[in-house]
Amino acid sequence: MTEHLNKLKIIKAKANAIANRIDVNCVDSEMQYSELAQLANELGGIINAIEASNNQ
């Protein structure tokens, strides 16, 4: 489980890094940024839920 959690954290970090490199002055790029930011947020929620369940 820890290995999978670490992989999710890496994916979340990559999504955030890509989102931060996108030019938000372009409409298409702004939509991509929003999608990546949402994905990173969803991954963060999953990671938090898994960590909370492991600590019980």
Rosetta blueprint (number, residue, H / E / L):
1 M L
2 T H
3 E H
4 H H
5 L H
6 N H
7 K H
8 L H
9 K H
10 I H
11 I H
12 K H
13 A H
14 K H
15 A H
16 N H
17 A H
18 I H
19 A H
20 N H
21 R H
22 I L
23 D L
24 V L
25 N L
26 C L
27 V H
28 D H
29 S H
30 E H
31 M H
32 Q H
33 Y H
34 S H
35 E H
36 L H
37 A H
38 Q H
39 L H
40 A H
41 N H
42 E H
43 L H
44 G H
45 G H
46 I H
47 I H
48 N H
49 A H
50 I H
51 E H
52 A H
53 S H
54 N H
55 N L
56 Q L
